[in-house]
Amino acid sequence: MTQSSQSAAKNNIVIGKIGAPHGVHGELKVVPITDYPERFKGMKKVFVDGDSMDIKSVRYQNDRILMTFSGYDSREKAAALTGRILSVERTDAVPLEEDEYYTFDILGLTVETEDGKILGNVTDVLQPGSNDVYVVESPESDESILIPALKSVVKKISVADGKMIVKLQEVLE
């Protein structure tokens, strides 16, 4: 990988993983790792393990995407890409609505209460059902704090400041 592709890869968003070849003309199965699998249609380039590659064709088949890349016109050549990660630059991310955030933006945020008490950092985002749940780990405790992603609990998220302000609910005894 060149120096420029290494630095670009750090700011990229993973959108898929290349699977096995499909057929004999270089087509590859792609497993989408995105909430927006429709994004692949019309794409002209993508990063494969950080290296920019031109997309020759994209088509959909069930829950997979079939894709060919310029220069990979045989099954044998395409097989060399199996297992590699597809990503796009952050500037190519699908725009979100107000008060929507990408999971990768939430991970690592410092969580504090409205009165300024630091609870720890978000280490995981669970998706158990109707709303996400943020897993917060504190360096001072072995127990995780689970914070529901509800407006009544999460008062403010500032990705730019690396901070999430929460209002903890009272525990009934």
N, C-alpha and C positions, 0 to 999 in steps of 0.2 A: 504494500500500500504506500502511496506517496504521502509526503507530509501534508499536502493540502487535503487529501481524501481522509487522512486520519483525523484532522481537526474538524472536517465537515461531518464525519461519522459521529462524533460526540454530540453534535447538535441535531442529529437526524431523529426522525420518528419511525419506529418499526411498524410496518404495515403488512408484512407477510413473511412466509417461509417457503422456500422452494422445495418441492417434493421430487418425486421420480419423473423421468421422461414419460411422455405420452405419445405413442406412435413413433414413426421413424424420421420425421422431418424437423426435429429439434424442439418440439413443443414440450413444455414443462407444466406439471401440476403445481399450483401455488395455493397454499393454505392461507387465507386472509387472517391477519391478526389486527383487526381494526373493526370499529363499530360502523364503518362506512365502506363496505366491500364494493359498492358501486363506483368508488373513486378510481378503480383500475381502468374503467372504460375511458378511452381517450388519452390515457397517459402516454407520454412519448419517451420519458426517461425515468430511471429509478436507480437507486444505489444498491449494489449487491455487495454485501460485506464492506461497504464504504467506497467501492469503486463505481463510478457513474457508468451506466450502460443504457444503450438505446433499445427501446421496446419496438419490436417489429409487429406483433399482433397480440390481441387480448380477446378471449371469449370466455363465456361462463358455462359451466357444466355442474349442475346440482350445487353443492356448497363449496365447490372449488373453482379456481380460475385457471384457465389454460393460457399460457403466455409463451411467446417466442422472443428471443433477443437477436439483434443483428450480430452476425458472425457465428451464431450457434445453429447451424442449419441441418445438423444430423443428430440422431439419438446419442451417439457416442460423445460428441462435443457438449451437448446439453447436459448429459449425465454428470459432467464435471462441476455443474452448479448445484447439484442436489445437496440439500441441507443448509444452504446459505440463506442469509437473512436479507429481506428487501426493506428498504427504508426510503423516506423522502426527507427533504429539508424541512425544517420547522416552518419556514415561510409558505410551504405547500400544504400545511395542515388544513383540514376542513374547518372553515370558520364555525365557531360556536355561538350560541345565543348568549345574551346577558345572563350572568350568574351560572353559567355552565363552565366546567373546567375539565381538562384532560387529566386522567389519573396520574400521568407522569409529572404534571405540575403540582399535584397535591402531595405526592410522596416527598418526604423531607421537610415539609413545612413545620415550623415551630408552632406548637399549640399552646395558647395561654388563655386564662380566664379573663373575663371583663375587668377584673380588678388587678390584672397584671401578673398573676401567678403562672409561672411556666410549668406546663404539664409534661412536656416532652416533644417528640417529633413523630410525624405520621410515617409509619413504616409499611403500611399495607392498606389497601382499600378493598373491603369485602363487598360483595353484591348478593346478599341473601334473599332479596325480594323487592319490596316496594321502594326501598331507598338504600343508598350505599351506607356503609359503616366504616368509619376511619379507625384504624388501629394505631394507638399512640403508645410509644415506648418511652419510658423515662429512665435516664441513667441511674437514678436514685432508687428505683424499684424494680423488682423482678416481675411484677404484674403489669399486664397491658390494660390500657383504658380504651373502652370501645365507645366511640362517639357517633351517634346517628347523624347522617347528613340531612338534617331538618332545619328549616329556617328558624324554628323556635330554639334550636340549640347552637347552630353555627351562625354567629352574628356577622362575621366578616371574614373574607378570604382575600388576602393580598399576595398574589404570586410574586409580584415585584419586590415586596418587602420580605417574602419568605415566611409569612405569618398567617395564622388562623386564630380568630378570637371566638371563644365559645362561652356559652352560659350553661353551666352544669345544672342538671336537674337534681332536686332534692330527693334523697333516698328515703323511701317509706320503710319504717321498721316494723 
